[in-house]
Amino acid sequence: MNLAEKSLATLNVFGELEAETKQFVSESGLGCVAGCGFCCANPKVPASPLEFLPLAFDLYEKGLAESTLTTLEKLEEGASCVMYRSQSEDGKKGFCGSHPTRGMICRLFAASARRTKYGKKDLIICKILKEEKPAEYNLASDRINKDMDIPLATAFYSRLEEIDQALCQQFTINSAIAFALELVLRYKFYEGQEADVIA
C-alpha cells in the first residue's frame, strides 16, 4: 500500500466510525457542546501521523501543506492544535479549521469507550460534558454496559494499526500533523519525479 492508499484506507475507517458515533450521539444525547474547544486547546492530545494523512493530503491539494508545515515549525512548544481556530481569550471556545479531515482522537472523544481492567465499558469524555449533561452522562454510562452500542476506541486504533503499525506511533498532535505533512510532501515530490521520467 502506498501513502495515498493508506490515507484512503484511514478515511474508510473514519467513515465506519462516523456511522457508529452518530448513532451513539443520537441515542445518548451526549454530543460535544457547540463552540467548545476545551479538548482542541490541549497541546498534549496524543495522536499518530497515520490518522492525519487525510488532513495532510487535503492540505496538499489545497496548496496549504508547505505553509502549514512552516507554521507548525514556528509554533512554540505547548501550542494548541494548528487546525484549531480559537474564539476566546482563554482558548476554550472555538472550532476545528478542518473538521472533515480531523484525526481519530478528535472523532473518538465524547463518543467512544475504553474497557476498564474489569472489562466494563467506560466513556471517554471530558469534565465539561459531565458537568453540562449529567443526566445524559449517567444514563449513557449505565446503558453502554447493558443495551446501548458505543464504538470502542481500542478496536478502531487496531484497525489503523492494520493499515500501518509504524505510522501509529503516538506524538503530541502538532508533531503528528507535521510528520504527516512531511510524508505527503516527500511522497508528492517523488511522485512528480517519476512522472517527469515517464514523460
C-alpha positions as CSV (number, residue, x, y, z in Angstrom):
1,M,0.0,0.0,0.0
2,N,1.4,3.4,-1.0
3,L,0.9,6.5,1.1
4,A,-2.2,7.7,-0.8
5,E,-3.8,4.2,-0.4
6,K,-3.0,4.3,3.3
7,S,-4.8,7.7,3.5
8,L,-7.9,6.3,1.7
9,A,-7.9,3.2,4.0
10,T,-7.8,5.5,7.0
11,L,-10.7,7.5,5.6
12,N,-12.7,4.3,5.2
13,V,-12.1,3.5,8.9
14,F,-13.2,7.1,9.7
15,G,-16.4,6.5,7.7
16,E,-17.3,3.4,9.7
17,L,-16.5,5.2,13.0
18,E,-18.6,8.2,11.9
19,A,-21.7,6.0,11.4
20,E,-21.2,4.4,14.9
21,T,-20.6,7.7,16.7
22,K,-23.6,9.3,15.1
23,Q,-25.8,6.5,16.3
24,F,-24.4,6.8,19.8
25,V,-24.7,10.6,20.0
26,S,-28.3,10.4,18.7
27,E,-29.3,7.8,21.3
28,S,-27.3,9.2,24.2
29,G,-27.7,13.0,23.7
30,L,-24.0,13.3,24.5
31,G,-22.7,15.3,21.6
32,C,-20.0,17.9,22.2
33,V,-21.2,21.4,23.3
34,A,-21.4,23.7,20.3
35,G,-18.5,26.1,20.2
36,C,-16.5,24.2,22.8
37,G,-12.8,23.9,22.1
38,F,-11.6,22.7,25.5
39,C,-10.1,19.5,24.2
40,C,-8.7,21.2,21.0
41,A,-6.9,23.7,23.1
42,N,-4.9,21.0,24.9
43,P,-1.4,20.8,23.4
44,K,-0.8,17.3,24.8
45,V,-3.5,15.5,22.9
46,P,-1.8,12.3,21.7
47,A,-2.1,11.4,18.0
48,S,-0.5,9.5,15.3
49,P,0.8,10.5,11.8
50,L,-1.5,7.9,10.1
51,E,-4.7,9.5,11.4
52,F,-3.6,12.8,10.0
53,L,-2.6,11.6,6.5
54,P,-6.1,12.5,5.1
55,L,-5.6,16.1,6.5
56,A,-2.1,16.3,5.0
57,F,-3.3,15.2,1.6
58,D,-6.2,17.6,1.8
59,L,-3.9,20.5,2.7
60,Y,-1.6,19.5,-0.2
61,E,-4.4,19.5,-2.7
62,K,-5.4,23.0,-1.4
63,G,-1.8,24.2,-1.8
64,L,-1.5,24.7,2.0
65,A,0.8,21.8,3.0
66,E,4.1,23.8,3.0
67,S,2.7,26.9,4.7
68,T,1.0,24.7,7.4
69,L,4.3,22.9,8.0
70,T,6.1,26.3,8.2
71,T,3.5,27.4,10.7
72,L,4.0,24.2,12.8
73,E,7.8,24.7,12.8
74,K,7.3,28.2,14.2
75,L,4.8,27.3,16.9
76,E,6.0,27.4,20.5
77,E,6.0,24.2,22.5
78,G,2.7,23.9,24.2
79,A,0.7,25.5,21.4
80,S,-2.8,24.1,20.7
81,C,-3.6,22.1,17.5
82,V,-2.6,24.1,14.4
83,M,-6.0,23.4,12.9
84,Y,-7.9,24.8,15.9
85,R,-9.5,28.3,15.5
86,S,-9.8,29.8,18.9
87,Q,-12.6,32.3,19.5
88,S,-11.9,33.3,23.1
89,E,-9.1,34.7,25.2
90,D,-8.6,31.6,27.2
91,G,-8.7,29.4,24.0
92,K,-11.5,27.2,25.3
93,K,-14.1,28.4,22.7
94,G,-13.5,27.8,19.0
95,F,-13.8,25.3,16.2
96,C,-11.8,22.9,14.0
97,G,-10.4,24.5,10.8
98,S,-10.6,21.2,9.0
99,H,-13.4,19.2,10.6
100,P,-13.9,16.7,7.8
101,T,-10.3,15.5,7.9
102,R,-9.8,15.7,11.7
103,G,-7.9,12.8,13.3
104,M,-9.1,9.7,15.0
105,I,-8.6,11.1,18.5
106,C,-10.9,14.0,17.6
107,R,-13.6,11.6,16.3
108,L,-13.5,9.3,19.3
109,F,-13.7,11.9,22.1
110,A,-17.1,12.0,23.8
111,A,-18.5,9.3,21.5
112,S,-16.5,6.2,22.4
113,A,-15.5,4.0,25.3
114,R,-12.5,2.0,26.7
115,R,-12.6,-1.1,28.8
116,T,-11.5,-1.0,32.4
117,K,-9.3,-3.7,33.9
118,Y,-12.6,-5.4,35.0
119,G,-13.9,-5.5,31.4
120,K,-16.5,-2.8,32.0
121,K,-17.0,-0.1,29.3
122,D,-16.0,3.4,30.4
123,L,-17.0,6.5,28.5
124,I,-14.1,8.6,27.1
125,I,-15.5,12.0,28.0
126,C,-14.5,15.5,29.3
127,K,-15.4,17.1,32.5
128,I,-17.4,19.8,30.6
129,L,-19.8,17.3,29.2
130,K,-20.1,15.5,32.6
131,E,-21.0,18.9,34.2
132,E,-23.2,20.2,31.4
133,K,-25.1,17.0,30.7
134,P,-25.0,15.0,34.0
135,A,-28.3,13.1,33.4
136,E,-27.3,12.0,29.9
137,Y,-23.8,11.1,31.1
138,N,-25.1,8.9,34.0
139,L,-27.7,7.2,31.8
140,A,-25.2,6.5,29.0
141,S,-22.5,5.3,31.4
142,D,-25.1,2.7,32.6
143,R,-26.6,1.8,29.3
144,I,-23.3,1.2,27.4
145,N,-22.8,-1.8,29.7
146,K,-26.3,-3.1,29.0
147,D,-28.1,-2.2,25.8
148,M,-26.5,0.8,24.1
149,D,-23.9,0.4,21.3
150,I,-20.8,2.5,21.5
151,P,-17.6,2.5,19.5
152,L,-14.6,1.0,21.4
153,A,-11.5,3.2,20.9
154,T,-9.1,0.2,21.0
155,A,-11.0,-1.5,18.2
156,F,-10.6,1.5,15.9
157,Y,-7.0,2.0,16.8
158,S,-6.4,-1.7,16.0
159,R,-7.9,-1.0,12.6
160,L,-5.4,1.8,12.0
161,E,-2.6,-0.4,13.1
162,E,-3.6,-3.0,10.4
163,I,-3.0,-0.2,7.8
164,D,0.5,0.8,9.1
165,Q,1.7,0.0,12.6
166,A,4.8,2.2,12.3
167,L,2.7,5.3,11.5
168,C,0.5,4.7,14.5
169,Q,3.3,5.8,16.9
170,Q,1.9,8.4,19.2
171,F,3.1,12.0,19.3
172,T,1.6,15.3,20.5
173,I,-1.0,16.4,18.0
174,N,1.1,19.1,16.2
175,S,4.1,16.8,15.9
176,A,1.8,14.1,14.4
177,I,0.4,16.6,11.9
178,A,3.9,17.8,11.0
179,F,5.1,14.2,10.5
180,A,2.1,13.5,8.2
181,L,2.7,16.7,6.2
182,E,6.4,15.8,5.7
183,L,5.5,12.3,4.5
184,V,2.9,13.7,2.0
185,L,5.3,16.4,0.7
186,R,8.0,13.8,0.2
187,Y,5.6,11.4,-1.5
188,K,4.2,14.0,-3.9
189,F,7.8,15.2,-4.7
190,Y,8.9,11.7,-5.7
191,E,5.6,11.1,-7.5
192,G,6.3,14.2,-9.6
193,Q,9.9,13.0,-10.3
194,E,8.5,9.6,-11.6
195,A,6.0,11.5,-13.8
196,D,8.9,13.5,-15.3
197,V,10.9,10.4,-16.0
198,I,7.9,8.7,-17.7
199,A,7.2,11.8,-19.8
